[in-house]
Amino acid sequence: MHYNVLDFKEEGQSKCFLVKATLREYLASLPTDYDEYSVQRSIVSNVYLDRMIHTVLDKGHIPSITLITTDQSIGSNSYTASEFKILDGLQRTYRLKVISDTKDLFLNKVAGQVEGLSDFQIKRRYREDLVSIGSAGNILISIKEYFEKNNRESLESCFTENFQWFEIWVGLTPEQEVRKMLLLNAGHKPVNIKHQLELLFLNLLPVMAETKSHKITIQREKEVSATSFSKVRNVGDYQFSQLIAALVSYVNRAPITTNTMFVESMQNDQGKLEAFVEMFSYQFLEDFIHALYLLDVAASNEFGGGGVQWMGREVSLAAMFAAMGSSTDSPNEIRNVAEQLAENFKLANLEEYEQARNSVDLAKVNVGNINRLSIFKGFESLICSSYSRKIDWALVFAREPQ
């Protein structure tokens, strides 16, 4: 991307450059995987951004887009960026690309071929083409109307003569990238709390995914929601945010709730976060995955599809691993306690758990809290009894405050 440097600012070891470039330069230089940067959230629906076609055709102002690069040679008044990642502005970039692709579709395939056709007929004729580029009929019609009122050159100038401002950061550490992304999104539609949690522990993901214990699949929240995931998962499929909840609950020896308060406590106390991450060595994470998979298989063998679905819930994993942690003298005993629990998993009595849970008066309790505490107490009693009796879920739920 060729651009002009307007200003710059230093911040510790990093620098931020304010630059301008045409929309055409920016879109032409987008990497093919521009929307796969791990720090960014997924594409979200937004009715205001979906109307960006009118801003582009009017050559109106689009808020600045923030990029990061590792290229240290930035600094001249005129520069060409070879590679970058989008820190803030993915939603705007996605829609700008859709608009540009729709413009190309119109000029290369539609123009001159739709005389006499109504807007509805045009949308229907090119529906498959629009779907293939993630576009919609209203964008195509807006481009068509602009083209008919003006001309091809004027339409192209909406990209070749329309300048966009960018902030390009160089020298940011991965931790600084996460913090800036969350700050930049503070005034927008809130970043999903699970996504924020995953960002804080993102360096653990490749280690978990590459452990030698078992073949597993770990998905990010932006790939599939927790609600959808628990209904379709198979043994060995896990959500990253749920694994974090289980890990931290095990070390804490008490179940955590991955809500805004917990995430903010991690963000505001860097020492606390670093203490957790330092504890999660490669060997510990391999032991954790081994324990998780053993229990997953045991739940499936003993309780079928119900057991598989149960293991796909964050509340189940966090509370069960918290009970395992509270029943051991050292976090490094995770393999041993998991192997014993897996051998006796039939005593988890999950059929009765569902019955007891469904009998709770939902109007009088915080469902998440009572489920979490009941699972924790139930498994804690099972482990501490040396598996001498199955969990009496009706009794466990009755003892929890309602």
Secondary structure by P-SEA (a helix, b strand, c coil): cbbbbccccccccbbbbbbcccaaaaaaacccccccccccccbbbbcccccaaaaaaacccccbbbbbbccccccccbbbbcbbbbcccaaaaaaaaaaaaaaaaaacccccccccccaaaaaaaaaaaaaaacccaaaaaaaaaaaaaccaaaaaaacccbbbbbbbbccccaaaaaaaaaaaacccccccaaaaaaaaaccaaaaaaacccccccccccccccaaaaaaccccccccaaaaaaaaaaaaacbbbbbcaaaaaaaaacaaaaaaaaaaccaaaaaaaaaaaaaaaaaaaaccaaaaaaaaacaaaaaaaaaaaaaacccccaaaaaaaaaaaaccccaaaaaaaaaaaccccccaaaaaaaaaaaaaaaaaaaaccccccaaaaaaaaccc
